[in-house]
Structure formats: C-alpha cells, structure tokens
Amino acid sequence: MYRYDQYDQAIVDARVEEFRDQTARRIAGELTEDQFKPLRLKNGLYLQLHAYMLRVAIPYGTLDSRQMRMLAEIARKYDRGYGHFTTRQNIQYNWIKLEQAPDILADLATVEMHAIQTSGESVRNISADQYAGATADEIADPRPWAELLRQVTTFMPEFSYLPRKFKFAITAADSDRAAIRWHDCGLRLVRNEAGEDGFEVYAGGGMGRTPMIAPLIRSFLPADQLFGYVQAILRVWNRHARRDNIHKQRMKILVHELGAEEFTRQVEEEFAGFEARDVDPPRAEYDRIAAYFAPPPFETGLPDEIDRSDPDFALWLDRQVAPHKAPGYAIANISLKPVGGIPGDISAEQMEVVADLAERYSFDELRATHAQNLVLPHVRKADLYAVWQALDAAGLADVNLDLVSDIIACPGLDYCSLANARSIPLAQKISTRFADIDRQRDLGELKIKISGCINACGHHHAGHIGILGVDRKGTENYQLLLGGSGAEDVSAAKITGPGFDEDGVVDAIEKTLDAYVRLRDPGERFLDTYRRIGVEPFKEAIYG
C-alpha cells in the first residue's frame, strides 16, 4: 500500500495546522458559520442534526493495522466508541466536538491519514474494487492508477472549486465490484491485443434526484494518457456546468443534455490539446507509486485443502470467502451487518480485533468495501479457521455476504440533516424479519439498499430492492424500488407504486420475496426473475 514521503506528510501536517487556526477563529467568533462552512467541508467536517460528523478518507479502500488501530482510538477518545463505514469506502464519526476536530486530524496525520476532500465541491475519495491486487479476475492491480489520480487531483487549483462533487471509481476486473457506471467517471483497466494496458472510460453516471448510468465514451485509452483525458473531462464539465441551479450542476446532467456523442466529441477535442502538450506525469512517477503496491511475499507450495468438519465454519467459508489469485490463499470478507445491527457500524474493540487479524494473517492489509463491510485480502487457507474463530468471538462472523440481511443503509434521519426518513431502524427490522439463515440462503443473492432521502447515499437506485425515504406531509414514507444493480449488469431500479410506512414496507418486501420464490426458475437470482417477468407480477403481490 502507498506510504507517505516527506512531501505528503508536510502537506497533510500543514493542512492540519491551517484548519486548527480556522477552527479557533470560528470558536472565537472571528468567522461566521457561512464563512467557516466551506473551510470545514474541505476537511470532511459536516454539521449534522446532533453534532459534527467527521468523514475520514480511506483512498481506494486500503488501510493497514496501525491505521485501523488509530481509527479505533479516535472512536474511543473523541466519539462514542464506534465508527461507521460508508458506501464510499470512508469511515465517519457522528459525535464530534468542533474544538476537538483539529486534534483528530492531527492524530490521523501520524498514521498517514486525512479527511481532505471527503466533502465539498471537489474530487472526492477515489474508490476501487475491494479485491484489487488479490483477485484472479483482474488485468493488474488498479490501485497505483487510483493513487496517481488522487495525487494529481488533490489541491489542483483548476479543480478545487468544481460546480459540484466529482467521484471516480476504478477496477481491473470483469466483475464490477466498484459500481463504476454509477460514478461521474468510471475506469476499467483493460489490455488490448498488443498487450498494452489502457482504460475503458465511462462518464456521466450518478444517483440522487436524477439517476443516470454512465455511457462508455472511450473503449481504449492508453494508460499513460489517463490524467490528460481525465483533465479534459473535468474541463469540459467545468466550462459548461450549470452553477446557477444546484439540481443541474452534476456532470451527469451535462452529459445527458449534450448527449454522450457530443460530450465525447468535446472531451476528445479538449484532450487533443493535452495530448500534444504531454501533461501526464512521467512513467517514472507511476513506477514509483506502483512499487508500493507490489504483491506481498506469498508462500508457495501451500495446501489448498481446508478442514470443513466444523459446520459453522463451513457455512462461513461458503459465504464469506472468495478465491485468491495465489494458490493456498483466500480473500476473507468480514460482515458489518449483524441481525438487528446498524449496517456499517463497528466498535473500537472490533476495529482492534480486525487490525490484529490483518497484521497477523493478511500481510498487514485490510480493505473497506462500498457495501459497508471489510475484507482481509490475503489470508492463507490454513489460517482461515483461526481467523473465523477470532471474528466469531468478536461478533463479526455473520454469514450473509450479498444476502438479504447484507443491507446497505445511509445514516438517515437519526443523524443526517438532509434526510427525510430514518434508514437505520428500517434496516434493523428487515434483517430481523429475514434473520433465518436457511431462508436467506434459499433466497440467494439479494441486495437491499436504503436511502433516507433523494441524495441516495444508500445507493437505492442500484438495489435489487431499493428503498427511498421521503417526507409525505410531515410523515416518514418509504418508496419501494425493484430491479437495480451496481454490478457489471448495471441497471436502475424502478418505483413500484405508492409508498408505505416503516412496517408496511417490511411487509411489502416479504410479499415481493414470496412472489419471487413462487415465480422463479431454477437457479435464478431475484434480479434475473424480475428481468424475465417484469414488475407487474410483483406489483400484484404487493398491492393486491
């Protein structure tokens, strides 16, 4: 994983001291809230319903044990003993005191972490496939390119005050675990017939009020021209975006209004100038960064066999463990979705357990996922039983990856000042209703995603079953959507009809899944059945 050099550290340390001064001036009344707001947002600090919330960046989802231990220490020292992993591979703390925020940033800086550009109208935390560098189904590890993009887009003057936030996602696998087409710019590392690395480039995706799936605008971009092309995309958007209307500022609106063909034409025209000037960093800079992502020293000759005699361990193996590119190794997924729990929440004590496991069994590396779970990417198969035992003792051994209780949910009205409805209690009720593991396994792959408002932080548009909380004459109401996907078979979910109260939407999901079980063909996922028969049979089951 990437390590700070003296320049990285100096930048982050200087930013901490700058924000310490800004915070002191705010507390002293020398800055108004309107003056302070853009300053704190650039440092990931939000003012929520009950307290300040700090969002910490985890670039491309990768961190090590000392960083996880620091996150635990922050949770214990400055919050209420827990943190919340988000759909952008970040972690949030919901109970921050303003006067302590600079101290938290200073603590983060000691372990090469920060909260820079986790908010504000800038390039946000760049996300990636959580299996990057570990899975066999990728061209190469895409994270060096993500790190290069992170470095060249941080504090770049032209892109420091964009019309709205801008989100990148990157993968190198055929299986899209990063939801690249739901991003402003999605990148897939590919290899052409000549054996050269390059990128498929998608632009103009996003959720929120107007969900749009990004079209392909370049089928092959030479890898060493990535930054020039990205700069061309950002410049075209920056030039034409509607800064006068908050609902029309995202790049997806410009791509939609211009049309993908015209948007692509303008990007290619802009890119020609960058290409002629050769604005990309030299190859030596990529090589410098890539050296930090060299594969760990995997052992050879390890056994592939695993003792499955413990039935509970066998269940965990079947659901939570994914294939690794190195013989004798596996990828272990850690669920942060216990039945009746808050999706993405993890206690300080649990963070320390995961940090210990990463250090001992996974080459001191772990990952945060956009589905609000964690991953130990490089575990010897011979160590999986010990890992499972430690997770089980810590309450982290649920066997629900991609099942009905593996719910994505935003903080909702329990915390967020923008929300219209609560997400957390609804997620808890759904997971409790479908707690039976045999039923979950029978239902198969089923991704439920809940957002407490139209901003879609819970990715409800990409849910096989999506739920959107709305305000209906002062009452919390929930719209049910079906048929979305954030994977390589990307699609946008559609609203089924009138909304429900909290208990009513849980009942509606039950009716939906009863219909699925009745109507599915052998081997079909819920999403497959929905696509085959359409929405009407489900509407009939839901509304009668």
C-alpha positions as CSV (number, residue, x, y, z in Angstrom):
1,M,0.0,0.0,0.0
2,Y,1.1,3.6,-0.6
3,R,3.3,5.2,2.0
4,Y,3.7,9.0,2.5
5,D,7.0,10.6,1.6
6,Q,8.2,13.8,3.2
7,Y,6.1,15.9,0.8
8,D,2.9,14.0,1.5
9,Q,3.5,14.3,5.2
10,A,4.3,18.0,5.0
11,I,1.2,18.7,3.0
12,V,-1.1,16.9,5.5
13,D,0.6,18.4,8.5
14,A,0.3,21.9,7.1
15,R,-3.4,21.3,6.4
16,V,-4.0,20.3,10.0
17,E,-2.4,23.5,11.3
18,E,-4.3,25.6,8.8
19,F,-7.6,24.0,10.0
20,R,-6.6,24.4,13.6
21,D,-6.3,28.2,13.1
22,Q,-9.6,28.3,11.1
23,T,-11.4,26.4,13.9
24,A,-10.0,28.6,16.6
25,R,-11.2,31.7,14.7
26,R,-14.7,30.1,14.3
27,I,-14.9,29.4,18.0
28,A,-13.7,32.9,18.9
29,G,-16.4,34.4,16.6
30,E,-14.0,35.8,14.1
31,L,-15.5,33.6,11.3
32,T,-19.3,33.3,10.7
33,E,-20.8,29.9,10.0
34,D,-21.2,30.9,6.4
35,Q,-17.5,31.7,6.2
36,F,-16.4,28.6,8.1
37,K,-18.6,26.1,6.3
38,P,-16.6,25.8,3.0
39,L,-13.4,25.5,5.1
40,R,-14.7,22.7,7.3
41,L,-16.2,20.8,4.4
42,K,-12.9,20.8,2.6
43,N,-11.7,18.9,5.7
44,G,-14.5,16.5,5.9
45,L,-16.4,18.1,8.8
46,Y,-20.2,18.3,8.5
47,L,-22.7,19.8,10.9
48,Q,-25.4,17.2,11.3
49,L,-28.6,17.0,13.4
50,H,-27.0,16.5,16.8
51,A,-23.3,17.1,16.4
52,Y,-20.5,17.5,13.9
53,M,-19.7,14.5,11.8
54,L,-16.1,13.8,10.5
55,R,-15.6,11.8,7.4
56,V,-12.1,10.2,7.1
57,A,-10.7,9.3,3.7
58,I,-9.6,5.7,3.0
59,P,-8.2,6.0,-0.5
60,Y,-9.4,3.1,-2.7
61,G,-10.5,1.4,0.5
62,T,-7.0,0.2,1.6
63,L,-5.6,0.6,5.1
64,D,-3.2,-1.2,7.5
65,S,-3.4,-2.3,11.1
66,R,-1.8,0.8,12.6
67,Q,-4.4,2.9,10.7
68,M,-7.3,0.8,11.9
69,R,-6.0,1.0,15.5
70,M,-5.9,4.8,15.2
71,L,-9.5,4.7,13.9
72,A,-10.4,2.7,17.0
73,E,-8.6,5.2,19.2
74,I,-10.4,8.1,17.7
75,A,-13.7,6.3,18.1
76,R,-13.0,5.7,21.8
77,K,-11.4,9.1,22.6
78,Y,-13.5,11.5,20.5
79,D,-16.7,9.7,19.6
80,R,-19.0,7.2,21.4
81,G,-16.8,4.1,20.9
82,Y,-17.7,3.3,17.3
83,G,-17.3,4.3,13.7
84,H,-19.5,4.0,10.6
85,F,-18.1,2.7,7.3
86,T,-19.7,4.3,4.3
87,T,-20.6,3.5,0.7
88,R,-17.5,5.5,-0.5
89,Q,-15.1,3.3,1.4
90,N,-14.7,6.1,4.0
91,I,-15.3,6.0,7.8
92,Q,-17.5,8.5,9.6
93,Y,-17.7,9.6,13.2
94,N,-21.1,11.1,14.2
95,W,-20.5,12.7,17.6
96,I,-17.5,15.1,17.1
97,K,-17.0,18.3,19.1
98,L,-15.8,21.2,17.0
99,E,-13.0,22.1,19.3
100,Q,-11.5,18.6,19.1
101,A,-11.7,18.2,15.3
102,P,-8.2,19.6,14.6
103,D,-6.8,17.2,17.2
104,I,-8.4,14.3,15.4
105,L,-6.9,15.4,12.1
106,A,-3.5,15.7,13.8
107,D,-3.9,12.1,15.2
108,L,-4.8,10.9,11.7
109,A,-1.8,12.5,10.2
110,T,0.5,10.4,12.4
111,V,-0.7,7.3,10.6
112,E,-0.8,8.8,7.1
113,M,-4.5,9.5,7.0
114,H,-6.6,12.6,6.5
115,A,-10.1,13.9,5.7
116,I,-9.1,16.2,2.8
117,Q,-11.7,16.5,0.0
118,T,-14.1,14.0,1.6
119,S,-16.7,16.7,1.2
120,G,-17.0,20.0,-0.7
121,E,-17.2,20.7,-4.5
122,S,-14.0,18.7,-5.3
123,V,-12.8,15.3,-6.4
124,R,-13.8,13.1,-3.6
125,N,-12.2,9.9,-2.2
126,I,-11.4,7.7,-5.2
127,S,-12.9,4.3,-4.7
128,A,-11.9,0.9,-6.1
129,D,-12.6,-2.8,-6.2
130,Q,-12.1,-4.1,-2.7
131,Y,-10.4,-7.2,-4.1
132,A,-7.9,-5.3,-6.1
133,G,-4.4,-6.9,-6.1
134,A,-5.9,-10.1,-4.7
135,T,-8.4,-11.4,-7.2
136,A,-7.5,-13.6,-10.2
137,D,-10.1,-11.9,-12.4
138,E,-8.2,-8.7,-13.0
139,I,-5.7,-7.4,-15.6
140,A,-3.5,-5.9,-12.9
141,D,-3.8,-4.1,-9.6
142,P,-5.6,-0.8,-10.5
143,R,-4.7,0.9,-7.2
144,P,-1.5,2.5,-8.4
145,W,-3.5,4.4,-11.0
146,A,-6.1,5.4,-8.3
147,E,-3.2,6.7,-6.2
148,L,-1.7,8.6,-9.1
149,L,-5.2,10.2,-9.8
150,R,-5.5,11.0,-6.1
151,Q,-2.2,12.8,-6.0
152,V,-2.7,14.9,-9.2
153,T,-6.3,15.9,-8.3
154,T,-5.6,16.9,-4.7
155,F,-5.4,20.7,-4.3
156,M,-5.1,21.2,-8.1
157,P,-6.3,24.8,-8.4
158,E,-8.4,24.3,-11.5
159,F,-10.4,21.5,-9.8
160,S,-10.6,22.8,-6.3
161,Y,-13.9,24.7,-6.8
162,L,-15.9,22.5,-9.1
163,P,-19.6,23.0,-9.9
164,R,-20.3,20.0,-7.6
165,K,-18.6,17.0,-6.1
166,F,-16.9,14.6,-8.6
167,K,-16.5,10.9,-7.9
168,F,-14.1,8.4,-9.5
169,A,-14.2,4.6,-9.3
170,I,-11.7,2.2,-10.8
171,T,-11.5,-1.6,-11.3
172,A,-9.5,-4.0,-13.4
173,A,-11.9,-7.0,-13.3
174,D,-14.7,-8.2,-15.4
175,S,-16.8,-8.4,-12.2
176,D,-17.7,-4.9,-11.3
177,R,-17.4,-4.6,-7.5
178,A,-16.8,-0.9,-7.6
179,A,-20.1,0.2,-9.4
180,I,-18.0,2.2,-11.9
181,R,-21.0,3.2,-14.1
182,W,-22.8,4.9,-11.2
183,H,-19.9,7.4,-11.0
184,D,-19.1,10.7,-12.6
185,C,-16.1,8.9,-14.1
186,G,-15.7,5.1,-14.1
187,L,-12.5,3.5,-15.2
188,R,-11.9,-0.2,-16.1
189,L,-8.3,-1.2,-16.7
190,V,-8.1,-3.4,-19.8
191,R,-5.5,-4.8,-22.1
192,N,-5.6,-4.6,-25.9
193,E,-4.5,-7.2,-28.5
194,A,-1.0,-5.8,-28.5
195,G,-0.7,-6.4,-24.8
196,E,-0.8,-2.7,-23.8
197,D,-2.7,-1.5,-20.7
198,G,-5.4,1.1,-21.1
199,F,-8.8,2.1,-19.8
200,E,-12.4,1.9,-20.7
201,V,-13.7,5.3,-19.7
202,Y,-17.3,5.9,-18.6
203,A,-18.6,9.4,-17.8
204,G,-21.8,10.9,-16.5
205,G,-23.1,8.4,-14.0
206,G,-24.6,9.2,-10.7
207,M,-27.6,8.7,-8.4
208,G,-29.5,11.3,-6.4
209,R,-32.6,13.1,-7.8
210,T,-31.9,12.1,-11.4
211,P,-30.2,8.6,-11.5
212,M,-28.1,8.0,-14.6
213,I,-25.9,5.2,-15.8
214,A,-22.6,6.4,-17.3
215,P,-22.2,5.7,-21.0
216,L,-18.9,4.5,-22.5
217,I,-17.0,7.4,-24.0
218,R,-13.7,5.7,-24.7
219,S,-13.2,2.0,-25.3
220,F,-9.4,2.2,-25.0
221,L,-7.4,5.0,-23.6
222,P,-3.6,4.3,-23.3
223,A,-2.8,4.1,-19.6
224,D,-0.1,6.7,-19.8
225,Q,-2.6,9.3,-21.1
226,L,-5.0,8.9,-18.2
227,F,-4.6,12.2,-16.5
228,G,-4.7,14.2,-19.7
229,Y,-8.0,12.6,-20.6
230,V,-9.5,13.0,-17.1
231,Q,-8.4,16.6,-17.1
232,A,-10.2,17.0,-20.4
233,I,-13.4,15.5,-19.0
234,L,-13.3,17.8,-15.9
235,R,-12.5,20.9,-18.0
236,V,-15.5,20.3,-20.4
237,W,-17.8,19.9,-17.4
238,N,-16.3,22.8,-15.5
239,R,-16.8,25.0,-18.6
240,H,-20.4,24.2,-19.3
241,A,-21.9,23.1,-15.9
242,R,-25.0,25.0,-14.5
243,R,-23.6,26.7,-11.5
244,D,-26.9,28.6,-11.1
245,N,-29.0,25.6,-10.3
246,I,-28.0,23.0,-7.7
247,H,-30.2,20.4,-9.3
248,K,-28.3,20.7,-12.6
249,Q,-24.7,21.0,-11.5
250,R,-23.6,17.4,-11.6
251,M,-21.7,16.2,-14.6
252,K,-24.4,13.6,-15.4
253,I,-26.8,16.4,-16.3
254,L,-24.4,17.9,-18.8
255,V,-23.7,14.5,-20.4
256,H,-27.5,13.9,-20.6
257,E,-28.2,17.3,-22.1
258,L,-25.4,17.4,-24.6
259,G,-25.8,13.7,-25.4
260,A,-23.0,11.2,-25.0
261,E,-21.8,11.6,-28.5
262,E,-21.4,15.4,-28.3
263,F,-19.9,15.3,-24.8
264,T,-17.4,12.7,-26.1
265,R,-16.6,14.9,-29.1
266,Q,-15.8,17.9,-26.8
267,V,-13.7,15.8,-24.5
268,E,-11.7,14.4,-27.4
269,E,-11.2,17.9,-28.8
270,E,-10.0,19.1,-25.4
271,F,-7.9,16.1,-24.9
272,A,-6.1,16.6,-28.2
273,G,-4.5,19.8,-26.7
274,F,-3.4,17.9,-23.5
275,E,-2.1,15.1,-25.6
276,A,0.0,17.4,-27.7
277,R,1.5,19.0,-24.5
278,D,2.1,15.6,-22.9
279,V,0.6,16.7,-19.5
280,D,0.6,13.2,-17.9
281,P,3.2,12.5,-15.1
282,P,6.3,10.7,-16.4
283,R,6.3,6.9,-16.3
284,A,8.9,7.1,-13.5
285,E,6.3,8.6,-11.2
286,Y,3.8,5.8,-11.9
287,D,6.6,3.3,-11.3
288,R,7.5,5.0,-8.0
289,I,3.9,4.7,-6.8
290,A,3.4,1.1,-8.2
291,A,6.4,-0.1,-6.2
292,Y,4.3,0.4,-3.0
293,F,1.7,-2.0,-4.4
294,A,4.0,-4.9,-5.2
295,P,2.4,-8.2,-4.3
296,P,3.1,-9.5,-0.8
297,P,5.7,-12.3,-0.5
298,F,3.2,-15.1,-1.0
299,E,4.4,-18.5,0.1
300,T,4.5,-21.3,-2.5
301,G,3.5,-24.9,-2.1
302,L,0.7,-24.2,0.4
303,P,-2.1,-26.7,0.7
304,D,-5.5,-25.8,-0.9
305,E,-7.5,-28.2,1.3
306,I,-9.5,-26.8,4.2
307,D,-10.8,-28.8,7.1
308,R,-14.6,-28.3,6.9
309,S,-15.6,-30.5,9.8
310,D,-16.9,-27.6,11.9
311,P,-20.3,-26.9,10.3
312,D,-20.5,-23.3,11.4
313,F,-17.0,-22.7,9.9
314,A,-18.1,-24.4,6.7
315,L,-21.1,-22.1,6.4
316,W,-18.7,-19.1,6.8
317,L,-16.3,-20.5,4.2
318,D,-19.1,-20.9,1.6
319,R,-20.5,-17.4,2.0
320,Q,-17.7,-15.1,3.2
321,V,-14.6,-16.4,1.5
322,A,-13.7,-15.6,-2.1
323,P,-11.0,-17.1,-4.4
324,H,-7.5,-15.5,-4.4
325,K,-5.0,-15.3,-7.3
326,A,-2.3,-17.0,-5.3
327,P,-2.6,-20.8,-4.7
328,G,-3.1,-21.6,-1.0
329,Y,-4.6,-18.1,-0.2
330,A,-8.1,-16.8,0.1
331,I,-10.0,-13.4,0.4
332,A,-12.0,-13.2,3.7
333,N,-15.0,-10.9,3.8
334,I,-16.0,-9.6,7.2
335,S,-19.7,-8.7,7.6
336,L,-20.6,-5.5,9.4
337,K,-24.3,-6.5,9.2
338,P,-25.3,-8.5,12.3
339,V,-29.0,-9.3,12.5
340,G,-30.7,-6.2,14.1
341,G,-27.5,-4.2,13.9
342,I,-26.7,-0.9,12.2
343,P,-25.2,-1.5,8.7
344,G,-21.5,-0.4,8.6
345,D,-21.1,0.3,12.3
346,I,-18.1,-1.2,14.1
347,S,-17.0,-0.7,17.7
348,A,-13.5,0.4,18.7
349,E,-12.9,-3.1,20.2
350,Q,-13.9,-4.8,16.9
351,M,-11.7,-2.5,14.9
352,E,-8.8,-3.6,17.1
353,V,-9.6,-7.3,16.5
354,V,-9.7,-6.7,12.8
355,A,-6.4,-4.8,13.0
356,D,-4.8,-7.7,14.8
357,L,-6.0,-10.2,12.2
358,A,-4.8,-8.1,9.4
359,E,-1.3,-7.8,11.0
360,R,-1.1,-11.5,11.8
361,Y,-2.8,-13.2,8.9
362,S,-3.1,-10.7,5.9
363,F,0.2,-9.1,5.4
364,D,-0.9,-6.2,7.5
365,E,-3.5,-5.1,5.0
366,L,-7.3,-4.8,5.0
367,R,-10.0,-3.2,2.9
368,A,-13.2,-1.2,3.3
369,T,-15.9,-2.0,0.8
370,H,-18.6,0.2,-0.8
371,A,-21.1,-2.3,0.6
372,Q,-20.1,-1.2,4.2
373,N,-18.1,-4.3,5.0
374,L,-14.4,-5.2,5.5
375,V,-12.0,-7.5,3.7
376,L,-8.9,-9.3,4.7
377,P,-7.4,-9.7,1.2
378,H,-4.5,-12.1,1.6
379,V,-5.2,-15.0,4.1
380,R,-3.6,-18.4,3.9
381,K,-6.2,-21.1,3.6
382,A,-4.6,-22.8,6.5
383,D,-5.3,-19.7,8.7
384,L,-8.9,-19.3,7.8
385,Y,-10.2,-21.3,10.8
386,A,-8.2,-19.2,13.3
387,V,-9.4,-16.0,11.5
388,W,-13.0,-17.2,11.7
389,Q,-12.7,-18.1,15.4
390,A,-11.4,-14.6,16.3
391,L,-14.2,-13.0,14.2
392,D,-16.8,-15.2,15.8
393,A,-15.6,-14.2,19.3
394,A,-15.8,-10.5,18.3
395,G,-19.3,-10.8,16.8
396,L,-18.0,-10.3,13.3
397,A,-18.6,-13.8,11.8
398,D,-22.1,-13.3,10.2
399,V,-22.6,-15.4,7.0
400,N,-24.7,-13.0,4.9
401,L,-22.5,-11.6,2.2
402,D,-24.8,-10.5,-0.7
403,L,-27.8,-12.0,1.0
404,V,-31.0,-10.3,2.2
405,S,-29.6,-9.1,5.5
406,D,-26.4,-7.7,4.0
407,I,-28.2,-4.3,3.7
408,I,-26.6,-1.0,2.7
409,A,-28.1,1.9,4.5
410,C,-27.2,5.6,5.0
411,P,-27.4,7.2,8.5
412,G,-30.8,8.7,7.6
413,L,-32.8,10.9,9.9
414,D,-31.2,9.5,13.0
415,Y,-28.1,11.7,12.1
416,C,-28.3,13.4,8.8
417,S,-29.8,17.0,8.5
418,L,-30.7,16.3,4.9
419,A,-32.7,13.1,5.4
420,N,-36.5,12.8,5.2
421,A,-36.8,9.4,6.9
422,R,-34.9,7.0,9.1
423,S,-32.9,4.3,7.4
424,I,-31.3,2.5,10.4
425,P,-34.4,1.2,12.2
426,L,-35.8,0.0,8.9
427,A,-32.6,-1.9,8.1
428,Q,-32.7,-3.4,11.5
429,K,-36.4,-4.5,11.1
430,I,-35.7,-6.1,7.7
431,S,-32.7,-8.0,8.9
432,T,-34.6,-9.2,11.9
433,R,-37.6,-10.3,9.7
434,F,-35.3,-12.3,7.5
435,A,-32.9,-13.5,10.2
436,D,-33.2,-17.2,9.5
437,I,-30.0,-18.2,7.6
438,D,-31.6,-21.1,5.8
439,R,-34.2,-18.7,4.4
440,Q,-31.5,-16.2,3.4
441,R,-29.6,-18.9,1.6
442,D,-32.7,-20.0,-0.2
443,L,-33.4,-16.5,-1.4
444,G,-29.9,-16.3,-2.7
445,E,-28.1,-13.1,-3.9
446,L,-30.3,-10.2,-3.0
447,K,-29.0,-6.7,-2.5
448,I,-31.3,-4.3,-0.5
449,K,-30.2,-0.7,-0.3
450,I,-31.8,2.1,1.7
451,S,-31.6,5.8,1.4
452,G,-33.2,8.3,3.8
453,C,-33.5,11.0,1.1
454,I,-33.2,11.6,-2.6
455,N,-29.4,12.2,-2.3
456,A,-29.1,8.4,-2.5
457,C,-26.2,7.9,-0.1
458,G,-27.6,4.4,0.4
459,H,-27.5,3.6,-3.3
460,H,-31.2,2.7,-3.5
461,H,-31.2,3.1,-7.3
462,A,-28.7,0.2,-7.6
463,G,-30.5,-2.1,-5.2
464,H,-32.1,-5.3,-6.4
465,I,-34.6,-4.0,-3.9
466,G,-34.2,-0.3,-3.2
467,I,-35.9,1.8,-0.6
468,L,-36.2,5.6,-0.6
469,G,-37.4,7.5,2.4
470,V,-39.5,10.6,1.6
471,D,-41.5,13.1,3.6
472,R,-45.2,12.7,3.0
473,K,-47.0,15.7,4.6
474,G,-44.7,15.5,7.6
475,T,-44.8,11.7,7.9
476,E,-41.9,9.3,7.1
477,N,-42.8,7.3,4.0
478,Y,-40.9,4.7,2.0
479,Q,-41.0,4.1,-1.7
480,L,-40.1,0.6,-2.9
481,L,-38.0,0.1,-6.0
482,L,-37.1,-3.1,-7.8
483,G,-34.6,-4.1,-10.4
484,G,-31.4,-2.1,-9.8
485,S,-27.8,-3.3,-10.0
486,G,-24.4,-1.7,-9.4
487,A,-22.5,-4.6,-10.9
488,E,-21.4,-5.3,-14.5
489,D,-25.1,-6.0,-15.3
490,V,-25.9,-2.4,-14.3
491,S,-29.4,-1.1,-14.2
492,A,-31.6,1.5,-12.4
493,A,-34.3,0.4,-10.1
494,K,-37.9,1.5,-10.8
495,I,-40.5,2.6,-8.3
496,T,-43.3,0.0,-7.9
497,G,-46.1,2.3,-6.8
498,P,-47.4,4.1,-3.7
499,G,-45.2,4.3,-0.6
500,F,-45.5,2.7,2.8
501,D,-44.9,3.4,6.4
502,E,-42.0,1.6,8.1
503,D,-43.8,-1.6,9.0
504,G,-45.6,-1.5,5.7
505,V,-42.5,-1.5,3.6
506,V,-41.1,-4.5,5.5
507,D,-44.4,-6.4,4.7
508,A,-44.1,-5.3,1.1
509,I,-40.6,-6.8,0.9
510,E,-41.9,-10.0,2.3
511,K,-44.7,-10.1,-0.3
512,T,-42.2,-9.3,-3.0
513,L,-39.9,-12.2,-2.0
514,D,-42.8,-14.6,-1.6
515,A,-43.7,-13.8,-5.2
516,Y,-40.1,-14.3,-6.3
517,V,-39.9,-17.8,-4.7
518,R,-43.2,-18.7,-6.3
519,L,-42.3,-17.4,-9.8
520,R,-38.5,-18.0,-10.1
521,D,-37.0,-20.6,-12.5
522,P,-34.3,-22.9,-11.1
523,G,-31.0,-21.1,-10.5
524,E,-32.5,-17.6,-10.9
525,R,-31.5,-14.8,-8.7
526,F,-34.2,-12.3,-7.7
527,L,-32.8,-9.8,-10.2
528,D,-33.0,-12.5,-13.0
529,T,-36.6,-13.3,-12.2
530,Y,-37.5,-9.6,-12.1
531,R,-35.9,-9.0,-15.5
532,R,-37.6,-12.0,-17.0
533,I,-41.2,-11.4,-15.9
534,G,-41.2,-7.7,-15.3
535,V,-42.7,-5.6,-12.5
536,E,-46.4,-6.4,-12.8
537,P,-46.4,-9.7,-11.0
538,F,-44.6,-8.1,-8.1
539,K,-47.0,-5.1,-8.0
540,E,-49.9,-7.5,-7.9
541,A,-48.3,-9.3,-5.0
542,I,-47.5,-6.1,-3.2
543,Y,-50.7,-4.1,-3.8
544,G,-53.2,-6.9,-4.4
